[in-house]
Amino acid sequence: MAYDAAIVGGGIGGAVLANLLARQKKRVLVLERNPGPSSRVRPEILWPATVALLQTLLPPSTAPRWLLPLQGLIFRRGNRILVKVDRNSFARVGVDPASTDPNQTRELLLGTGDFELRRGMEAVKSLFDGQRCRGVLARNVATGQDQEIEAAWTIGDDGPGSVIRKGCGIGLATRPFPMDLATFALDWPAEFPAATVHAWICERPHKSPLLALGAVPLPMNRGVCLVISFPRDPPQDDLVQTALAGWTARHPLMAAVVGEREFPRDMVRIRLQWGHAERYGVPGAACLGDAIHPVSPAGGQGANMSVADAAALADLIASGAEGEDLIRRYERRRRPANRRSVGFTRGATRFFTLPEFAVRGLFPLAFWSAPWLPAFVGRRLVKAVTTAFQERAGNP
Ligand SMILES: Cc1cc2nc3c(=O)[nH]c(=O)nc-3n(C[C@H](O)[C@H](O)[C@H](O)COP(=O)(O)OP(=O)(O)OC[C@H]3O[C@@H](n4cnc5c(N)ncnc54)[C@H](O)[C@@H]3O)c2cc1C
């Protein structure tokens, strides 16, 4: 075999796995469809276990480029502050969240380890010897030329539409996430407290298709904004833009985030499907991350799950596990944790499919009531969110 592992997709999970396997002196190839760094705009909150693992892979000098420990959160309804959380409150409930620039983090991870990275190479199908996956057929996106790549393990980190998962005949039933999301990148406004997430909940419910808008700070004085609206069939982009313009006109702080941008012209629209695959692999091939459990931003789980999957796979490969045995052990380790994490998206889907008036009424209430929760309840909730993706003692 030319490679011990051919990893399809240089997402956060694939990049972490490549680094971990390279440290085991495995011969690793990463195939990434994009010819250059990704330009997908989205926020990514990383929880402490993920940050700790990434810190073992990336030199400390790079931290300011990819890691921003969050200092607080401010949720407003209009100009009224519903919830204000600072570092002391984080400490009281035992959480230390960090924001990362997803594209920068992936670039740094792809640029560090001792493995081969081929950009502009798209996997088109998995190759089999009988029941065993023996590699992948990859196409150079610039020349259209195909190449067979053989590997002891073919790993699919190629997102929700995973060619590797489909090639292995693994089913993934998905459901649409019932809210429309749109994102845009911004320079962090100088008048905002540093490293503090700002969110606004729409205060004129009956007139607006918008539900909320959140600005998440990224490292290097950058930020990303997430606009959440109710889907309309057919789409009513004009109505969303009118509502956004009216909303920002009333709130100077929000105007500092949105600026002159218009919906959808200056934003990236995201429609998400979520689900959990029936299996995680077959002999010779395993999948991880969004390829087997695409989720919504609810609970900030997706990237954290992907990194935890990568760590488990690296462990099992190091242990010498092979074939069906490795897949069985991988699933036994990761499925319970991933099920918990997907549960946040399942819960959010249930909530957002309530009648619109109920969502509009209950959504701000959830934030407003947060400071009134007894500390031990707050701690339990926070622990559930920040550790759901981690394996628990008792998982083999
Ligand atoms: C708005 C938004 C907010 C989010 N917020 C959070 C958050 O706060 N916290 C969190 O943990 N997660 C969050 N997520 C989820 C998180 O971004 C994803 O779960 C995570 O990126 C998944 O990582 P991955 O490694 O599985 O795949 P990805 O990062 O999706 O990478 C897949 C890679 O595969 C490549 N590829 C695809 N097909 C092929 C092919 N055929 N051949 C070769 N390469 C291919 C793609 O180009 C891409 O680089 C959020 C997502 C969104 C949309």
The ligand as a Gaussian input file, in Angstrom:
#p B3LYP/6-31G(d) Opt

LIG

0 1
 C      -23.226000      28.710000      10.943000
 C      -22.482000      27.573000      11.593000
 C      -22.029000      27.693000      12.906000
 C      -21.339000      26.647000      13.511000
 N      -20.898000      26.805000      14.794000
 C      -20.206000      25.812000      15.376000
 C      -19.689000      25.979000      16.695000
 O      -19.861000      27.020000      17.332000
 N      -18.968000      24.951000      17.247000
 C      -18.756000      23.776000      16.570000
 O      -18.101000      22.876000      17.112000
 N      -19.246000      23.597000      15.313000
 C      -19.951000      24.584000      14.704000
 N      -20.412000      24.407000      13.433000
 C      -20.232000      23.106000      12.758000
 C      -18.817000      22.913000      12.223000
 O      -18.414000      24.017000      11.447000
 C      -18.758000      21.629000      11.398000
 O      -19.403000      20.602000      12.102000
 C      -17.318000      21.243000      11.145000
 O      -16.731000      22.133000      10.228000
 C      -17.218000      19.834000      10.573000
 O      -15.867000      19.572000      10.345000
 P      -15.444000      18.368000       9.421000
 O      -13.987000      18.157000       9.645000
 O      -16.336000      17.206000       9.663000
 O      -15.765000      18.813000       7.926000
 P      -15.610000      20.174000       7.171000
 O      -14.927000      21.203000       7.980000
 O      -16.940000      20.448000       6.553000
 O      -14.603000      19.790000       5.997000
 C      -14.932000      18.969000       4.915000
 C      -13.842000      19.167000       3.873000
 O      -13.954000      18.181000       2.874000
 C      -13.711000      18.765000       1.616000
 N      -14.361000      17.892000       0.638000
 C      -15.699000      17.686000       0.498000
 N      -15.910000      16.762000      -0.467000
 C      -14.695000      16.385000      -0.917000
 C      -14.263000      15.445000      -1.913000
 N      -15.144000      14.721000      -2.630000
 N      -12.928000      15.295000      -2.137000
 C      -12.029000      16.017000      -1.403000
 N      -12.383000      16.930000      -0.460000
 C      -13.702000      17.086000      -0.218000
 C      -14.318000      20.157000       1.742000
 O      -13.773000      21.043000       0.777000
 C      -13.926000      20.523000       3.169000
 O      -12.676000      21.146000       3.240000
 C      -21.101000      25.444000      12.798000
 C      -21.542000      25.313000      11.467000
 C      -22.228000      26.369000      10.880000
 C      -22.675000      26.204000       9.447000

